[in-house]
């Protein structure tokens, strides 16, 4: 009897000691008990236990663990779940095993719930003026946590909220991509859209339905409405709308656009062409793609430059070089400029030349043949294109630097007389000299070309010589007589 009692006591002590030496139970970390909006690949995490060989973790979709989904042995302190159902509550617990395989007690059963649906981000619901390639953006987070554990996002978009019209479209994008660019949406149309997450085992509920309105018209930008003095190749600009494949624009001098010139480009700007000077033009633009076209933009108008503005020599300036440079304001889009200058304010017999236009440089014209000294000149410019010519600029004047008509006493003492002036078909040169001389006589036009050149042989006394002008045109000429280093110059007008 005593032996039996002693054996019982030893057995009781042994069990008590064994119970006292059981390894510590782990402490669960996350997901926190009853946490919601968890990912379908949520990580089950706990603290390490000293002297633990490994851990056993179980997860079930019921609190009694009658349907165990995970029953895993791991030497880590966490287990990654996979492809959990969306919007479902799960239960989990863990225990440690010591080196001999003796387990600790199970932790308390914790629960968590996976997220039920995702949220949309942009365009905001009720937004408008969206382009035809609107960027649909999903919220990449749920409760400030990045969405993980999904394989795809499905997106539905339609022009009706029931998602069953002929315009219905569905897309699937990678589960790590949160945006989808639309293509060629109809203009001026309300679109409804929603999205959901999906993996191999389940799909979330659809998100809340959002809507947005695509643009149906856009704005013109440049030139500002009502501007004047615009170039003939003025740059027309409008809103840069993505997703539009082509832009049409019309230009007309009729505000009702009854006879417009229409052009099509693939960018949001273009240089006007075939414009006329001093004309008010009305213009508008619209966009289109393969399936739809916007409305015409609200028209703008601008007026082209009517004439160039002269710059230098300044109007009325004195002592200008005999070979001045003429400059004026640029009108881009023209082919050339007509340059005219004359000593006659009516521009009778004016010199006329053309200067090729270059839109990249400021226009100028160099007078290469010396002008008559001490004379007032009138000058003007007009611009030319193949279809139009501008009005003449305002006429400017300048006076060349003084010259010496009789530069020494020889001609001054010769009593030189040129008559008649203005001349008709001939002019008389009369001189009274004291010795025999050979005078070089030349007649030069305003661009420096010598039209008459002959020698005049004079003897002592009064001499008179007729110069034939019958082959010359009306205009102003420079008469020059030279004897050695002595020079005489004078203006001669021919008026047949």
C-alpha positions as CSV (number, residue, x, y, z in Angstrom):
1,X,0.0,0.0,0.0
2,X,2.8,2.3,0.9
3,X,4.6,1.5,-2.3
4,X,1.6,2.2,-4.4
5,X,1.1,5.6,-2.7
6,X,4.8,6.5,-3.3
7,X,4.6,5.6,-7.0
8,X,1.5,7.8,-7.3
9,X,3.3,10.7,-5.7
10,X,6.3,10.3,-8.0
11,X,4.1,10.2,-11.1
12,X,2.2,13.4,-9.9
13,X,5.4,15.2,-9.3
14,X,6.8,14.2,-12.7
15,X,3.6,15.5,-14.5
16,X,3.7,18.7,-12.5
17,X,7.4,19.4,-13.4
18,X,6.7,18.6,-17.0
19,X,3.8,21.0,-17.0
20,X,5.9,23.7,-15.5
21,X,8.7,23.3,-18.1
22,X,6.4,23.6,-21.2
23,X,7.8,26.2,-23.8
24,X,6.3,29.7,-23.8
25,X,3.3,30.4,-25.9
26,X,4.0,32.9,-28.8
27,X,2.5,36.3,-28.8
28,X,0.6,37.3,-32.0
29,X,1.5,40.6,-33.6
30,X,-0.5,41.1,-36.8
31,X,-3.0,41.4,-38.2
32,X,-4.4,42.8,-35.1
33,X,-7.4,40.9,-33.8
34,X,-10.6,41.7,-35.7
35,X,-8.7,43.9,-38.2
36,X,-10.6,44.6,-41.4
37,X,-9.7,45.5,-45.0
38,X,-6.8,43.0,-45.0
39,X,-5.0,41.9,-48.2
40,X,-5.8,38.5,-49.7
41,X,-2.1,37.6,-49.1
42,X,-2.0,39.0,-45.6
43,X,1.1,38.1,-43.5
44,X,0.4,36.3,-40.2
45,X,3.0,37.4,-37.8
46,X,4.0,36.6,-34.2
47,X,6.9,37.2,-31.8
48,X,9.7,34.6,-31.5
49,X,9.9,32.3,-28.5
50,X,13.2,31.4,-26.8
51,X,14.3,27.8,-27.4
52,X,11.5,27.2,-30.0
53,X,12.4,24.8,-32.7
54,X,9.6,25.8,-35.0
55,X,6.0,26.9,-34.9
56,X,2.7,25.5,-36.0
57,X,0.1,28.0,-37.4
58,X,-3.4,27.2,-38.3
59,X,-6.0,29.3,-40.1
60,X,-9.7,28.6,-40.7
61,X,-12.8,30.4,-42.0
62,X,-14.6,29.4,-38.8
63,X,-13.8,30.0,-35.2
64,X,-14.0,26.3,-34.3
65,X,-11.4,25.4,-37.0
66,X,-13.6,22.8,-38.5
67,X,-12.4,23.9,-42.0
68,X,-8.7,24.4,-41.7
69,X,-7.2,26.3,-44.6
70,X,-3.6,26.6,-43.4
71,X,-1.9,24.1,-41.1
72,X,1.8,24.9,-41.4
73,X,5.0,24.1,-39.6
74,X,7.6,26.8,-40.0
75,X,10.9,27.9,-38.3
76,X,10.0,31.5,-39.2
77,X,7.9,33.8,-37.2
78,X,5.4,34.6,-40.0
79,X,3.4,32.9,-42.7
80,X,2.2,34.5,-45.9
81,X,-1.3,33.6,-46.9
82,X,-2.4,33.4,-50.6
83,X,-5.5,34.0,-52.6
84,X,-7.9,34.5,-49.7
85,X,-11.5,35.2,-50.6
86,X,-12.5,38.9,-50.6
87,X,-14.7,40.3,-47.8
88,X,-14.4,37.2,-45.7
89,X,-13.5,36.7,-42.0
90,X,-10.6,34.4,-41.1
91,X,-9.4,33.0,-37.8
92,X,-5.9,32.0,-36.9
93,X,-3.7,30.8,-34.0
94,X,-0.1,29.6,-33.5
95,X,2.0,27.6,-31.0
96,X,5.6,26.9,-30.5
97,X,7.4,23.5,-30.5
98,X,10.5,23.0,-28.3
99,X,13.6,21.0,-29.3
100,X,11.9,17.8,-28.2
101,X,8.8,18.5,-30.1
102,X,6.8,19.4,-27.1
103,X,4.3,22.1,-28.1
104,X,3.4,25.2,-26.2
105,X,-0.2,26.1,-25.6
106,X,-2.1,27.6,-28.5
107,X,-2.4,31.4,-28.7
108,X,-5.8,32.9,-28.4
109,X,-7.8,32.8,-31.7
110,X,-7.6,36.0,-33.5
111,X,-9.6,37.0,-36.6
112,X,-9.3,39.4,-39.5
113,X,-11.4,40.2,-42.6
114,X,-10.1,40.8,-46.1
115,X,-11.2,43.8,-48.1
116,X,-14.5,43.6,-50.0
117,X,-13.9,46.2,-52.8
118,X,-11.4,48.7,-54.0
119,X,-11.9,52.4,-54.5
120,X,-11.6,54.7,-57.5
121,X,-9.3,57.7,-57.6
122,X,-9.6,59.7,-60.8
123,X,-11.4,61.2,-62.7
124,X,-13.4,62.4,-59.8
125,X,-17.0,61.4,-60.0
126,X,-19.0,64.1,-61.7
127,X,-15.9,65.6,-63.3
128,X,-16.1,67.1,-66.8
129,X,-13.9,68.3,-69.7
130,X,-12.1,64.9,-69.8
131,X,-10.2,64.1,-73.0
132,X,-11.1,61.2,-75.2
133,X,-8.1,59.3,-73.8
134,X,-9.1,59.9,-70.2
135,X,-6.8,58.2,-67.7
136,X,-8.7,56.0,-65.3
137,X,-6.9,55.7,-62.0
138,X,-7.6,53.2,-59.2
139,X,-6.8,53.9,-55.6
140,X,-3.7,51.9,-55.0
141,X,-4.3,51.6,-51.3
142,X,-6.9,50.4,-48.9
143,X,-6.9,52.0,-45.5
144,X,-3.5,53.5,-46.4
145,X,-2.0,50.1,-47.2
146,X,-0.8,49.3,-50.7
147,X,-3.0,46.7,-52.4
148,X,-1.2,43.3,-52.7
149,X,-2.2,39.7,-53.4
150,X,-4.3,40.4,-56.5
151,X,-3.5,39.3,-60.0
152,X,-5.7,41.6,-62.0
153,X,-7.9,44.6,-61.8
154,X,-11.0,44.5,-64.0
155,X,-12.5,47.8,-65.3
156,X,-15.9,48.3,-66.9
157,X,-16.9,51.5,-68.7
158,X,-20.1,52.4,-70.5
159,X,-22.4,55.3,-71.4
160,X,-25.2,53.9,-69.3
161,X,-25.1,53.1,-65.6
162,X,-26.3,49.5,-66.2
163,X,-23.2,48.7,-68.2
164,X,-25.1,47.0,-71.1
165,X,-25.1,49.5,-74.0
166,X,-23.2,48.9,-77.3
167,X,-20.5,51.2,-76.0
168,X,-19.7,48.9,-73.1
169,X,-16.0,48.0,-72.7
170,X,-14.2,45.9,-70.2
171,X,-10.5,45.8,-69.5
172,X,-8.2,43.8,-67.3
173,X,-4.9,45.2,-66.1
174,X,-2.0,43.8,-64.1
175,X,-2.5,43.7,-60.3
176,X,0.4,46.0,-59.8
177,X,-0.8,48.5,-62.3
178,X,-3.4,51.0,-61.2
179,X,-4.2,53.0,-64.3
180,X,-5.8,52.5,-67.7
181,X,-5.8,54.9,-70.6
182,X,-9.0,55.1,-72.6
183,X,-8.9,55.4,-76.4
184,X,-11.2,57.5,-78.6
185,X,-14.1,58.0,-76.1
186,X,-17.1,59.9,-77.6
187,X,-17.0,63.6,-77.2
188,X,-19.6,65.4,-74.9
189,X,-20.7,62.1,-73.4
190,X,-21.2,60.9,-69.8
191,X,-19.3,57.7,-69.0
192,X,-19.8,55.4,-66.0
193,X,-17.1,53.2,-64.7
194,X,-16.2,50.8,-61.9
195,X,-13.5,48.4,-61.0
196,X,-12.7,45.3,-59.0
197,X,-9.8,43.2,-57.9
198,X,-9.3,39.6,-58.9
199,X,-7.0,36.6,-58.3
200,X,-7.1,33.0,-59.2
201,X,-9.6,32.0,-56.5
202,X,-11.9,35.0,-56.2
203,X,-13.0,38.5,-57.4
204,X,-13.9,41.4,-55.1
205,X,-17.2,43.2,-55.3
206,X,-17.3,46.0,-57.9
207,X,-16.4,49.4,-56.6
208,X,-18.8,52.2,-56.4
209,X,-19.8,53.5,-59.8
210,X,-18.3,56.9,-60.8
211,X,-19.0,59.0,-63.8
212,X,-17.3,61.8,-65.8
213,X,-18.2,63.9,-68.9
214,X,-15.9,64.1,-71.9
215,X,-15.2,67.5,-73.5
216,X,-17.2,68.5,-76.5
217,X,-15.4,71.8,-77.3
218,X,-12.1,73.5,-76.5
219,X,-10.7,77.0,-76.6
220,X,-8.6,78.9,-79.1
221,X,-5.3,80.3,-77.6
222,X,-3.3,82.5,-80.0
223,X,-3.4,85.1,-81.5
224,X,-5.6,86.7,-78.8
225,X,-9.0,87.6,-80.1
226,X,-9.2,90.9,-81.9
227,X,-5.4,91.5,-82.4
228,X,-4.3,93.6,-85.4
229,X,-1.1,93.9,-87.4
230,X,-0.6,90.2,-87.5
231,X,1.9,88.4,-89.8
232,X,0.7,86.7,-92.9
233,X,1.9,83.3,-91.5
234,X,0.6,84.1,-88.0
235,X,0.8,81.0,-85.8
236,X,-2.6,79.7,-84.8
237,X,-2.8,77.8,-81.5
238,X,-5.6,76.1,-79.6
239,X,-5.9,73.8,-76.5
240,X,-3.6,70.8,-76.7
241,X,-6.1,68.0,-76.2
242,X,-4.6,64.5,-75.8
243,X,-6.4,61.7,-77.6
244,X,-7.4,63.8,-80.6
245,X,-5.9,62.4,-83.7
246,X,-6.5,65.3,-86.1
247,X,-7.5,69.0,-85.8
248,X,-9.5,70.8,-88.5
249,X,-9.4,74.6,-88.6
250,X,-11.1,77.1,-90.8
251,X,-10.2,80.7,-91.8
252,X,-12.6,83.1,-93.5
253,X,-13.0,86.8,-93.9
254,X,-16.7,86.1,-93.4
255,X,-17.7,85.8,-89.7
256,X,-20.4,83.2,-90.8
257,X,-17.8,81.0,-92.4
258,X,-19.7,80.7,-95.7
259,X,-16.6,80.3,-97.8
260,X,-13.8,79.2,-95.5
261,X,-10.4,77.8,-96.3
262,X,-10.1,74.5,-94.2
263,X,-7.0,72.7,-93.2
264,X,-6.2,69.6,-91.2
265,X,-3.2,69.0,-89.0
266,X,-2.1,66.5,-86.4
267,X,-0.9,69.1,-83.8
268,X,-2.4,71.9,-81.7
269,X,-0.9,74.7,-83.8
270,X,-0.3,75.7,-87.4
271,X,0.9,78.7,-89.4
272,X,-1.8,80.4,-91.5
273,X,-1.3,80.6,-95.2
274,X,-2.6,82.4,-98.3
275,X,-3.7,85.5,-96.2
276,X,-4.0,89.0,-97.6
277,X,-2.8,92.2,-96.2
278,X,-5.0,94.5,-94.1
279,X,-7.8,91.9,-93.8
280,X,-9.8,90.8,-90.8
281,X,-10.0,87.0,-90.6
282,X,-12.2,84.8,-88.5
283,X,-11.0,81.4,-87.5
284,X,-12.1,78.3,-85.4
285,X,-10.9,74.8,-84.8
286,X,-12.3,71.4,-83.9
287,X,-10.8,68.0,-83.0
288,X,-11.7,64.5,-84.2
289,X,-10.7,60.9,-84.0
290,X,-11.9,57.7,-85.8
291,X,-15.3,57.7,-84.0
292,X,-16.3,61.2,-83.2
293,X,-15.8,65.0,-83.8
294,X,-16.0,67.9,-81.3
295,X,-18.0,71.0,-81.9
296,X,-16.3,74.0,-83.5
297,X,-14.5,76.2,-81.0
298,X,-15.8,79.7,-80.3
299,X,-14.4,81.8,-83.2
300,X,-11.6,84.3,-82.8
301,X,-10.6,87.1,-85.2
302,X,-7.4,88.9,-86.1
303,X,-6.4,91.5,-88.7
304,X,-3.3,91.2,-90.8
305,X,-0.8,94.0,-91.2
306,X,-1.7,96.4,-94.0
307,X,1.7,97.9,-94.6
308,X,5.3,97.8,-93.2
309,X,6.6,100.4,-90.9
310,X,9.8,102.2,-91.9
311,X,12.6,102.4,-89.4
312,X,15.9,103.9,-90.6
313,X,17.0,106.4,-91.8
314,X,14.6,108.2,-89.4
315,X,12.1,110.4,-91.1
316,X,13.4,113.9,-92.0
317,X,17.0,113.2,-90.9
318,X,19.9,115.2,-92.4
319,X,23.4,114.3,-93.4
320,X,22.6,110.7,-94.3
321,X,25.3,108.7,-95.9
322,X,25.4,108.7,-99.7
323,X,25.0,104.9,-99.5
324,X,22.6,104.5,-96.6
325,X,21.0,101.2,-95.4
326,X,17.2,101.2,-95.4
327,X,15.5,99.2,-92.6
328,X,11.8,98.5,-91.9
329,X,9.6,96.3,-89.7
330,X,9.3,92.6,-90.5
331,X,6.0,91.0,-91.8
332,X,6.6,87.3,-91.8
333,X,5.1,85.1,-94.5
334,X,5.8,87.5,-97.4
335,X,8.0,86.7,-100.4
336,X,9.8,90.0,-101.0
337,X,9.7,93.7,-100.4
338,X,9.5,96.4,-103.1
339,X,11.9,99.2,-102.3
340,X,11.4,102.7,-103.9
341,X,13.4,105.9,-103.5
342,X,13.4,109.1,-105.4
343,X,14.3,112.8,-105.2
344,X,10.7,113.5,-106.5
345,X,8.0,113.3,-103.9
346,X,5.6,111.9,-106.5
347,X,8.2,109.1,-107.1
348,X,8.4,110.0,-110.8
349,X,11.4,108.2,-112.2
350,X,11.9,106.5,-108.9
351,X,14.5,103.7,-108.5
352,X,12.6,100.5,-107.7
353,X,14.2,97.2,-106.6
354,X,13.0,94.0,-104.8
355,X,14.5,92.6,-101.7
356,X,13.9,88.9,-101.0
357,X,12.2,88.3,-97.6
358,X,13.7,86.2,-94.9
359,X,11.6,85.5,-91.9
360,X,14.6,84.8,-89.8
361,X,16.3,88.2,-90.2
362,X,15.2,91.8,-89.9
363,X,14.7,93.3,-93.4
364,X,17.1,95.8,-94.8
365,X,18.3,97.2,-98.2
366,X,21.7,98.6,-98.9
367,X,21.9,101.4,-101.5
368,X,25.1,100.4,-103.3
369,X,25.4,103.3,-105.7
370,X,26.2,106.7,-104.2
371,X,23.3,109.1,-104.0
372,X,23.6,112.8,-105.0
373,X,25.0,114.8,-102.1
374,X,23.0,117.4,-100.3
375,X,19.7,116.2,-101.8
376,X,16.4,115.2,-100.1
377,X,15.3,111.7,-101.0
378,X,11.8,110.1,-100.5
379,X,11.6,106.4,-99.8
380,X,8.9,103.8,-99.2
381,X,8.4,100.0,-99.0
382,X,5.7,97.5,-99.6
383,X,5.5,93.8,-99.1
384,X,4.5,91.3,-101.8
385,X,3.2,87.7,-101.9
386,X,2.1,85.7,-104.9
387,X,-1.5,86.6,-104.2
388,X,-1.4,90.1,-102.8
389,X,0.7,93.3,-102.3
390,X,0.5,95.5,-99.2
391,X,-0.2,99.2,-99.3
392,X,2.9,101.4,-99.4
393,X,4.4,102.4,-96.1
394,X,4.3,105.9,-94.9
395,X,6.8,107.9,-97.0
396,X,10.0,108.9,-95.2
397,X,12.5,111.5,-96.3
398,X,16.2,111.9,-95.6
399,X,18.8,114.4,-96.9
400,X,22.2,113.2,-98.0
401,X,25.3,114.7,-96.6
402,X,26.4,117.9,-98.3
403,X,28.6,117.6,-101.4
404,X,30.6,120.1,-103.5
405,X,29.0,120.6,-106.9
406,X,32.0,122.6,-108.1
407,X,34.9,121.2,-106.2
408,X,37.6,123.7,-107.3
409,X,38.0,127.1,-109.0
410,X,38.4,125.6,-112.5
411,X,34.7,124.9,-113.0
412,X,33.6,127.8,-110.8
413,X,35.4,130.3,-113.0
414,X,34.2,128.7,-116.2
415,X,30.7,130.1,-116.0
416,X,29.2,126.7,-116.6
417,X,25.6,126.6,-117.6
418,X,23.4,123.5,-118.1
419,X,20.1,124.2,-119.9
420,X,17.2,123.5,-120.2
421,X,16.7,121.7,-116.9
422,X,14.3,119.9,-116.9
423,X,15.3,118.8,-120.3
424,X,13.4,117.1,-123.1
425,X,15.3,115.3,-125.8
426,X,18.6,117.3,-125.5
427,X,20.5,119.4,-123.0
428,X,23.1,122.1,-123.7
429,X,26.4,122.4,-121.9
430,X,27.9,125.9,-122.0
431,X,31.3,126.9,-120.7
432,X,33.6,130.0,-121.1
433,X,37.2,128.9,-120.8
434,X,40.7,130.3,-121.4
435,X,42.4,127.2,-122.7
436,X,41.8,124.1,-124.8
437,X,40.5,121.2,-122.7
438,X,38.9,117.8,-123.1
439,X,36.0,117.4,-120.7
440,X,34.7,113.9,-119.7
441,X,30.9,114.2,-119.7
442,X,28.8,111.4,-118.0
443,X,25.1,111.0,-117.2
444,X,24.3,108.5,-114.4
445,X,21.0,107.2,-113.2
446,X,20.0,106.8,-109.5
447,X,21.4,103.3,-109.3
448,X,24.8,104.4,-110.5
449,X,24.6,103.1,-114.1
450,X,26.3,105.3,-116.7
451,X,23.9,106.0,-119.5
452,X,25.7,108.7,-121.5
453,X,29.5,109.0,-121.7
454,X,31.3,111.2,-124.2
455,X,34.2,113.7,-124.4
456,X,33.6,117.4,-124.9
457,X,36.4,119.2,-126.8
458,X,36.4,122.9,-125.8
459,X,38.6,125.7,-127.1
460,X,39.3,129.1,-125.5
461,X,36.2,131.3,-125.3
462,X,32.5,130.5,-125.0
463,X,31.7,126.9,-125.9
464,X,28.3,125.2,-126.2
465,X,27.7,121.4,-126.8
466,X,24.4,119.6,-127.2
467,X,23.9,116.2,-125.6
468,X,21.3,113.9,-127.1
469,X,18.8,112.6,-124.5
470,X,16.2,111.1,-126.8
471,X,16.9,107.5,-125.7
472,X,16.5,108.2,-122.0
473,X,13.4,107.8,-119.9
474,X,11.9,110.4,-117.8
475,X,13.5,110.7,-114.4
476,X,16.3,112.2,-112.3
477,X,19.9,111.8,-113.3
478,X,23.3,112.8,-112.1
479,X,25.3,114.9,-114.6
480,X,29.0,114.8,-114.0
481,X,31.9,116.7,-115.8
482,X,35.5,116.0,-115.1
483,X,38.7,117.7,-116.1
484,X,41.7,116.0,-114.5
485,X,41.0,116.2,-110.7
486,X,38.4,118.9,-111.1
487,X,34.8,117.6,-110.9
488,X,31.4,119.3,-111.5
489,X,28.1,117.5,-110.6
490,X,24.5,118.6,-111.0
491,X,21.0,117.1,-111.0
492,X,19.4,116.8,-114.4
493,X,15.7,116.1,-114.8
494,X,14.4,114.6,-118.0
495,X,10.7,115.2,-118.7
496,X,9.8,114.3,-122.3
